[in-house]
Amino acid sequence: MANYTKDDIIARAKDLARMIAETEEVDFFKRAEAQIHGNEKVSMLISSIKGLQKQAVNFQHYGKSEALKKTEDKIARLEQELDEIPVVQEFKQSQLEVNELLQIIASTISNTVTDEVIESTGGDVLRGETGASLAKGHSCSH
């Protein structure tokens, strides 16, 4: 059985990251992001929202609750308007798809490591028990 170092694993992880960067999901994300940055209406809405958020922080700091409420309502309206723009929807969808891909990869790695540990200790993968916990369980039942 080969012994891998952390450096070996990190090098493989970088290879995997390069592969992920070349998937359809990431390609779609990059195109959607470029469209977002090139969209004037999106840029305008985002800068308006940022400006209002700064005002909201000031109103909150000075305890101006009525002005804060009005500003928060404006922010909510602008955010809703932003979310209704097709390029924004595409961008958010592409973010979800990339995150989903990363989640699948992370859980595959995690589950495979767990299964390998269980198998290498003579455990039962279906029951999710390592050889040590099985042996302990057997010695208790006698």
N, C-alpha and C positions, 0 to 999 in steps of 0.2 A: 504494500500500500504506500502510495506516494505521500510525502509530507509537504504541504504547500505553506509558504510564508504569507504573512499579511501583504507583503509587496507583490507576490505572485497574484494574489486575489484582487488587489487594487488595480494591477495592470489589466487583468481580465475584465474588471468592472468598467475600466476606461474603454476597452474594446466594445463591450456591450453598449455603453453610452453612445459611442460613435455609430453603432448599428441603429440604435433607437433614433438618433438624430437624422437618419436617412429613411425613416418610415414614412408612409403616406400621412399618418396622423400628424407628425411633426411638420411635414411639408405643408399641409393644409393650414396648420397653426401659423407658420411663417408667412404664408400668403395672406391670411386673414389679418394678421398683425400689420402687415404692410398697407393693406387697404384701410385699416383703422387710422394709421398715421397720415395717410394721404387724403383723408376725408375732412373737408373744412368744417362741415356742420358738427361732426364728432368733436373735433378740436375745440370749436367754439363752446359747445356744451360742457366739455370737460373743464375748460378754463373758468367758465361761469360757476360750475359746481365747486371748484377749488376755492374761488374767491368767496363764495357764500359760506363755505365751510370755515374759512378763516374768520369771517364775520360772526358766525355762530359761536366759535370758541371765545371771541371777545364778549359777546352778549352773555354767554354762560359765566365767564369770569366776573363780569360786573353785575350779575344777577338780574339782567334785563329779560325776564322770562317771556314777556309778550313778544318782544322783538325776536327772541330766540325761536319761539314757536313759529312765527311767520317765516323766518329764514329756513327753518327745517322743512316747512311745507313747500317752499320754493325749491329746495334741494330735491325733495321727493318727486316733485313734478318734473324737474329737469332730468333726474335719473330715469324716470319712467319714459320720458321722451327719448332719451339715449338708448334705452333697452329696446325701443320699438324700431330702431334703425337696423335694416337687414345686415349690414356689415358687422354691427355690434353683436347681433344674434349669432352670426357665423363665427365670430371670434370667440364668443362664450362657449359655443358648441365645440369648437376646436380645442379649447382649454379643457373641457370635460373629457374629450376623447384622449388627449395626451395624458391627463391625470389617471384615467381609467387604465390605460396601457401601463403606466408606471406602477399602479396598484397591483395589476395582474402579475407583473414582473416581480415585485416585492413579495407578494404572497407565494408565488411559485418558488422563489428562492427559500423563503422561510419554511414552507411545507416540505420541500425537498431535503433541507438540512435536518429537520425533525425526523423525517422518515429514515434518512441515512443513519442518524444516531440510533434510532430504535433498531434498525436492521443490524447495524454493526455490533450492538450489544446483545443480539439474539432475542430481541423483544418482539412484540406483536404489533405490527403497523395498524391493523384494523382496530385494535383496542387502544392504540396510542400509548402503549406501555413499553418502557425500556426493559432490557434483560434484567437489570438490577431490581426494578420494581416487581417484575414477575417472580424472580427468585425469592424476594422478600415475602411476597404473597404466598408462595408455595410453602416456605418454612413455617409460616404462621398457621397454616391449616392442618399441620400434622399433630 
